[in-house]
C-alpha cells in the first residue's frame, strides 16, 4: 500500500523525483524480500513465509508484478487460508489471545482476485455460494464459523456488504470485457463501469441486455399523492 500511495500521488499531482525513486525502491524491495517459495508467491511480511488474505487485493492495485507471481500468491492463500467458501485473514500468531472465524470480506476478496486472474467461472460460483450465506433478510456478519456457518463478530458488518457490492460490480465488468477489463486501478475500473451507463453506448448496452429500452416512466414507478394528509 506504500507503493500504491506513491503511485496514486504521482498520477494525481505529477512526477516528483523523490516520489518516483521511493516508488521504485519499494517495488524492488517487494520483489526481493516480499516473496518466498518455489514457485514464488507474495508473503505477509518481509522475511516471513506466512500467507495473508490481504494479499488477495494486490491484483487490484495495478502493481507491475508478474502475472505468475500474482497467480501463485492467490493459490497459496487458497491452500493455506481457505476452508470451503470461507477465507481466514491469517493463521499466524498476532499477540491477541483466542481464535477467530473466517472473514466474509476476505472471501469476497477471493472472488475479486479470481476474476483478475481470469478464473471467471470459479469466481462466479464462489460469489453465488457466498450469497446463500446471508441471513433471511440478506445481511452478513463480520465473520463466520467455518464448521457451523454461524455468524461471528460484528453484525451487520458494513465492510462485508461493501465487499459484496464490489465483487458484484467486478463480475459485471468481467462479463463485459473479461479479465483485461479489471486491469489497472480502482479509478480505471470505475471509468469503465461508468462508460457503460452514458450516452449511445449505454443505450446499446441496455438494448442488448434487456432486449428493449423503456423511454417513459411506467405507471408503477409514479408515486401517488394524497393531499388530504397535509
Secondary structure, 3 states (H helix, E strand, C coil): CHHHHHHHHHHHHCCCHHHHHHHHHHHHHHHHHCEECCCCEECCCCCCCCCCHHHHHHHHCCCCCCHHHHHHHHHHHHHHHEECCEECCCCCCCCCCCCCCEEHHHHHHHHHHHHHCCCHHHHHHHHHHHHCCCCCCCCCEEEECCCCCCEEEEECCHHHHHHHHHHHHHHHHHHHHCHHHHCCCHHHHHHHHHHCCCHHHHHHHHHHHHCCCCCCCCHHHCCCCCHHHC
